[in-house]
Each structure stands twice: as C-alpha cells, then as structure tokens.
Amino acid sequence: MTPHAAPARARAITTRRALIAVGAVVVVLAMIWGLWFTALLLLGGEGSLPPKSRIPAVPAGAAVVDQSEACGSGGCWWRLTVTPPPGQSPEDLARTMGLESEKTLGPKLFDPGFVQVGAEPREDQLVIYVGYR
C-alpha cells in the first residue's frame, strides 16, 4: 500500500459512515412523522388544534375581530370572526377565500393531519372554523 492510499481509504470510510448516519437520521425522522400521522388519523386530533399556519389568509380590507379556541365532542378547532371590507357581504368574502363550502386540507410536512375548514355568515360577519377532521 502506498503512503497516499491510506489517507484516501480513511476518507472513503469516513464519507461512508457519514452517509449511513444521515440515512439513519432520515429514516428515524420519517418513522416519527409516520407515527404522528397515524396518531392524528386514528385519534382524529381529539383535543388537538391545527397550527395557526393552517388558518386561511384573510384578504386585504377584511379584519379579524375575534380569534378563539373552542372544543366540543368532535374535538377542538380555531374560530375566527372576520368583518368583510366595506361593500362586501360575508357570503362574497367566503367565496373570495374559497370557503363557500366546507373543505378538507391534506397533510403537510410539519402538520400531518387532515384539516377541516369551513365558514358560515352570521349577520354582517363571517365565522371561520379550522379543526382536525
């Protein structure tokens, strides 16, 4: 073996070990995500709230006048009360936000649960609900 072959072989072994370690970390993280997804699917998010990032964006001109958490026999959810911009009805605001009917949002990387989003007009405001399915 030449004097230069030993350091090259050591680098190859170190690189291989690093790749194995990175692969192991990725597998462990994927398993944790899978367990989290399964728990949310089986337990239905009972008592859990989706992260605020799953709440739909409110268009310019509309104002969130109340944001609260609510819980009942079906789990917990975010409840937002939104006042539409002047000249817009709550129904129009719901259409603008894509909430004319209830919909289910699929899992995301950092939130592996299915999220139910809906809205209903109340007087001159729109009440939005966001919770796990």
C-alpha positions in Angstrom: 0.0 0.0 0.0 1.4 3.4 -0.9 1.6 6.2 1.7 -1.1 8.1 -0.2 -3.6 5.2 -0.3 -4.1 5.1 3.5 -5.5 8.7 3.8 -7.7 8.2 0.8 -9.1 4.9 2.2 -9.7 6.7 5.6 -11.6 9.5 3.8 -13.7 6.9 2.0 -14.6 5.1 5.2 -15.4 8.5 6.9 -17.6 9.5 4.0 -19.4 6.2 4.0 -20.1 6.4 7.8 -21.4 9.9 7.4 -23.8 8.8 4.6 -25.0 5.9 6.8 -25.6 8.3 9.7 -27.5 10.8 7.6 -29.6 8.0 6.1 -30.4 6.6 9.6 -31.5 10.1 10.8 -33.8 10.5 7.7 -35.3 7.0 8.4 -35.9 7.9 12.1 -37.5 11.2 11.2 -39.7 9.5 8.6 -40.8 7.0 11.2 -41.6 9.7 13.7 -43.7 11.6 11.1 -45.5 8.3 10.2 -46.4 7.7 13.8 -47.6 11.3 14.3 -49.7 10.9 11.1 -51.1 7.6 12.3 -51.9 9.0 15.7 -53.8 12.0 14.2 -55.6 9.8 11.8 -56.7 7.3 14.5 -57.4 9.7 17.3 -58.9 12.3 15.0 -56.9 15.1 16.7 -59.2 14.9 19.7 -58.1 17.8 21.9 -55.5 19.0 19.4 -55.6 22.2 17.4 -54.1 22.6 13.9 -51.2 25.1 13.8 -52.2 28.6 13.1 -50.5 28.3 9.7 -53.4 26.2 8.6 -55.9 29.1 9.1 -56.7 30.6 5.7 -55.3 34.0 5.0 -57.7 36.9 5.3 -57.8 39.2 2.2 -56.8 42.8 2.4 -59.5 45.1 3.7 -61.1 42.3 5.8 -60.5 42.4 9.6 -60.2 39.6 12.1 -62.3 40.8 15.1 -62.1 37.7 17.2 -59.9 34.6 17.3 -60.5 31.9 19.8 -60.2 28.2 20.5 -63.3 26.0 21.0 -63.7 22.4 22.0 -66.7 20.0 21.9 -67.5 16.4 21.5 -66.0 16.4 18.0 -62.6 17.8 19.0 -61.1 21.3 19.1 -61.0 24.0 16.5 -60.0 27.6 15.8 -62.9 30.0 15.4 -62.2 33.3 13.6 -64.8 36.1 13.3 -64.0 38.2 10.2 -65.6 41.5 9.2 -65.6 41.9 5.4 -64.3 45.1 3.7 -66.8 47.8 3.1 -69.2 47.0 0.3 -68.6 43.2 0.5 -71.0 40.7 2.1 -69.9 37.8 4.3 -71.0 35.5 1.5 -68.8 37.3 -1.0 -65.9 37.1 1.4 -66.4 33.4 1.8 -66.3 33.0 -2.0 -63.2 35.1 -2.2 -61.5 32.9 0.4 -62.6 29.7 -1.3 -64.8 28.8 1.7 -68.3 28.7 0.1 -68.4 25.1 1.2 -66.6 23.1 3.8 -63.3 21.5 2.6 -60.6 19.2 3.8 -57.0 20.2 3.5 -54.5 17.4 3.2 -51.5 16.7 5.4 -48.4 18.9 5.3 -44.8 18.1 6.3 -45.0 19.8 9.7 -48.7 19.0 10.2 -49.5 15.5 9.1 -53.2 15.7 9.9 -56.3 16.3 7.6 -57.8 19.7 8.5 -61.4 20.6 8.0 -62.1 24.3 7.1 -65.5 25.9 6.8 -67.3 29.2 7.2 -70.7 30.5 7.9 -72.1 34.0 7.6 -73.5 35.5 10.8 -75.2 38.9 10.4 -72.5 41.1 8.8 -69.5 38.9 9.7 -68.0 35.6 8.5 -67.2 32.9 11.1 -64.4 30.6 10.0 -63.8 27.2 11.6 -60.5 25.3 11.3 -60.0 21.9 13.0 -58.7 18.4 12.5 -61.1 16.1 10.7 
